[in-house]
Each structure stands twice: as structure tokens, then as C-alpha cells.
């Protein structure tokens, strides 16, 4: 919905109906392979990098430290996020392009340019090199760096808010962890959604011509994408699809941050237990 003209879909339900009608239910999952194969790696690197940066601050539990550590994480990992999101956008957009070609050429079935994210990556690298796979890197940095800063800072703020209202208790209930995670996930989207629209449009842009073996692009760069989007579709284009993003983001991040918080608590408890055993052992030896 972010990348389509205003007249293409009337809303989320209409979008789903048209995709299922013209591409079968498989169309709803087009582009899933790239993020699915890398989600464990990217999330592990995200939380691992965040933890490493956060430990370098004098006050790692402050909201400011969490924001700066999150922003640094987004900046450091943008080079990894960008190609993955590019392939996802390319695979999703080719369904639209295939349907347009079918309507023009009267094909009974849509003809897709790329069979998989791997073939898509190979074609882009062969024609445009590594820079082609990192098309939209600046847009990814603009979206990811402040976005992850807000994400982690919001989660920490909500945790501290609960503790301050409950006599500083560290035992936060699971339902609150889930709600805090959901809100933390939605907050950066509410603030930075226009930046994500621009990123998706830049990365989804480009039609590959099989005969000429080259890509043609609508947008020349970040600023050009903003100008053309506003001129052709108005400022409302920057918030198209926001409701569907919230529907996906809240439960997703609620579960992720709940699990991370519980695992962190278990790890800290086990480390304290190990330290206690070490003290007991040393006392026994000295006596």
C-alpha cells in the first residue's frame, strides 16, 4: 500500500481481496522468504549490538542511554537491513508489475521477473553491483537509526514508569511487558512512518527489462522521491498503510520484547546465583 498510487486500493481489506483475486493467496506472502531467512540473524545482531553499546554508558538504565544505544545500533546495522528490505520490496512489487503486464498483454497468468529473492539478488548484483543491493541505504539509515533509538527508549521508559508506581519493584507482570513492547514498537512507526514510506518507494522502485537487461527507475534519489510523491499524490501518501502496520507491529513487538525481558531476567538471576556460589566456595576454602 505504501508504494501504490492512491487509486489502486481503497483500504487494507480491499488490498487483500485484490491480491488474493489476482495472485491467489500466495500473493499475500510474496517477498516473505528474504526477511524470514534472516529474521533470526538480524534480531540477534540487533539486540546483541544494542547490549554491547549500552554497557559502555555510565548509566545504562537511563532512557537517554537506551536511545543513544538504539540509534547507534540502527546506524551500525543499516548496511545489513538495507539489502534484505530491498529484496523484500522488489519481490512484492513485481506482483503489481506482473498484473499490469498481464492486463496489457492479455496473459492468462502473471509473468514474474524473479523466481526467488536469490535470483533477484543475483540479477541486481550482476547489473548494478553492490551499490544496487544497497539502493535506499540512506533512507534505511534515516528510518532505522532514530527508529531503534525511540524503540528501546520507549520500552525502558515504560518499564521505569511501572517500577516508580509500584514502589520500585522489579517484578513486572507479563501482561505489562507485552503492552510496553507493543507501544514501544508502534511509537517509532507513528513518528517515522513517512520516512519508511520513502524508503519502501525507493527500494521498490525499478522495473527490470528482460530484453535490454537493465533497470529503469522513477526516482533519482531521496529528495526526488519526496517531491514526486507529494506532487502526484499529496501529503497523505506518507501515512498510507499506517493502520495495517500498527495491526502487525503491536503484537509482534509485544511478544519479542516480552521474551527478551524474561530471558534477560533469567540470565541476570542465574549470574547472581553463580556469584553467590562462588562466595560460598571461597568462604569454605578459607575456613
N, C-alpha and C positions, 0 to 999 in steps of 0.2 A: 504493500500500500504506500510505502514511503516513496517509491520510485515511479509510481504510475501517475499519469495525468488525472486531473480531478474527475473527469467524466468516466473513467474506467470502472470504478467500483463505487457503489452507494454507501458502503459501510463494511464492517467486519463480516457479517453474515452473508452479504451479497458477494463479497470476495471469495469466501469459502465455497459458496454454491457454484460460482463461475469456474473456479479452479477444478472442482470435482466433476462438473459437467463436461469441461473441455479437455481435461487431462487425466481423468479418473482420480480416485483418492490418493494415488501415488504422487500426484502433483503437490499435495499438501506437505509431502516430505522431501521434495526436491531441494537439494543443497544441504541435506542433513548429514551426509557422510563426512564432510570436511570437519565441522565442529564436533561431531560425535567421536571421531577417531582421535581428536586432540584435546577434548574437554578435560580429561583427567590430567594430562600433562600441563595444560595452561593453568588450570586451577591450582595444581600442586606448586607450580612455579610462582603463581600469583601470591598465594598465602605464605609460601616459603620465603620469597623475596621480601614481602611485607614484614614478616617476623624478623628477618635479618636486619633490615633498615631500622625497624622500630627499636630494636635492642641497643642501637647506637645513641639513642636520645637519653638525656639525663632523667627525663620524666616520661617513660614510655606509656603511662596510663592517662596522660592528658589528651584532650580532644585535639589540640594543636599538633602534637606529635603524631597522632594517628592520621591526621590529614596529610601532613608532610610525608610520612612514610608511604601512605597510599598513593599520593601524587608521584613520588619517586618510583614506586612500583609500576604505575601506569606508563611512565616515561621509559623505564628500562625494558618493559615487555612489549611495547608497541610494535617493534620490529618483528615480533613473533605473532602478535594478534593480527597485524595487517594482512599478510598473505592468506591466513585462514579465512578471515572475513571476506577478502576479495573473492576467493573461490566459492564461498557460500553465495555471495551476491551474484556472481556470474552464472552459477548453476540455477539459481532461482529466476533470474531474468531471462534466461534462454527459453524458458517455458512460454513467456509472453511473446518473445520474438518468433518462436515456432508457431504459435497460434496465429500471429499476424501474417506470417508467410503462408500458412495453410489457407487463410481466408482469401488471400490474394491469388495464390496459385492453385486453389481448389484441391489441395491434397486431402486425402481422406484421413490421414494421420499426421500429426505434427512431426516435423523433422528437426531433430536436435543436433546442434553443432558439436557438443561434447557429450561423451558417453558416461563420464565419471569425473570427479574432481582431479584425479590423476592425469587424465587426458587433457583436461582444461589447463592444469599447471604446466604440463609439457608443452602445449601449444603456445601459451603465453611466454614461457621461458625461451622457447626456440625463436619466437618472432621479436620479442622485446627485451629479453634478458632478465636479470634480477630486478631491474628497475620496474619492469612490467608487473612483476609479482608484488611489488611494493607501491603500486599505484594507490594513492589515498593514504599514504603513510602520515603526512601532515595532519590530515583530517582525523586519523586514528589517534594521534598524539593529543590533539585538541579535545577529543572526546574522552579518551581513556585516562589521561593523567589527572585532570581535575575530577573526573567522574569517580575514580577509585579513591581519591582523597576524600570526597564527600561521603562515599560509601562507608569507609572504615570509620570516619569521624562521627557520622550519624549513629552507627551501631554502638560505638563506645559512649557517646553522649547519652543514649537511651539506657544503656547499662548503668551508667553513673547516676542517672535520674532515678532509677528504681532503687538503687542502693541508698541514695540520700533520703528517700522517702520511707525506707524500711530499716532505719537505724544502722545503716552501713552493712547490712547482711550480704554475704557473698553468694548465698544460695538463691539464684534467680530461677524461678519456675520455667519449665519448658515452654508453656504457652506464651510467656513474655519474651523468651528468647526468639520464638517463631515470629511473633508480632514485630519485635525490634528488627529482626532480619528482613522481614518483608518491607517495612518502612524504609530501612537503610537501602534496600535495593531499588525502591521506587523514587527516592529523593533525588539521586543524580539524574534519573531519566526526566523527572519533572523540570529540572533546571537546564539540562544539557541536551534535551531531545532534538532541538533544531540542529545542533552540531552532529548528531547521529544521522539525521536525515541527509545532511550534506555529504557525510561520509558514505552512506549507502548509495547515494546517487552517483558519486564519483566512482566508487568501486563497481557498481552495477552497470555503469556506462560502457559503451563499446560494443560494436557488432563485428563479429569476425566473418570476413568474406572468404568462402572456401576457394573460389576461383582465383582471386587476387592474393590470397593467403596473407591478409593483413587486417588489422583492426581499424575501424573508424570511430572517432569519438565526438560526442556532442559538446562536452565541457573541456575547456583548455586548462582549467585549474580550479582551485578552491574558490577564489573570488568570482570567477566567471560562472561557476555553478550557482552561487548565491544570487547573482544578478539575473541570470536566465530563469531561475526557479521563481523569483519574485515577479519578474516581468510577465511570465507566461501563466502563473497560477496564483499569484498573490501571496501575502504573508501567511495565510492559513496552511500553506503547503508544509510549513515547518512543524506542524503539530498533527499531521495526518497519520493515523495509525497509533496514536498515543494510548488510546483505551485498550487496544489489544496487547500493547506492550505491558501495561500495568497488570492485565489478567495473567500474563505469563511470568512477569518478574516477581510479583509478591510471593506466591507460594514457592517458587524456585529458590529465591534468596532466603526466604524464611527457613526452609529446610537446610540449605547449605550452611548458613551462619549458626543455626541451632546445633548442627552436628559438629561444626568447628569449635564452638564454645564448649560443648560437652567433652570433646576429645582433649581440648586444652586443659579443662579442669581435671580430667582423669590423669593427664600427663603430669600436671603440677602436683597432684596428690601422691602419685607414685614416686616422684622425685623427693618430696618431703619425707615420705616413708623410708626411702633409701638412705636419706641423710640421718634419720633417727636411728636406723640400724647401725650405721657407721659409728655414730656417737656411742651407742651401747657396746659395740665391739671394742672400740678403743678404750672405753672405761673398764671393760672386763680384763683386757690385756694389761692395763696399768695397775690394776689391783692384784 
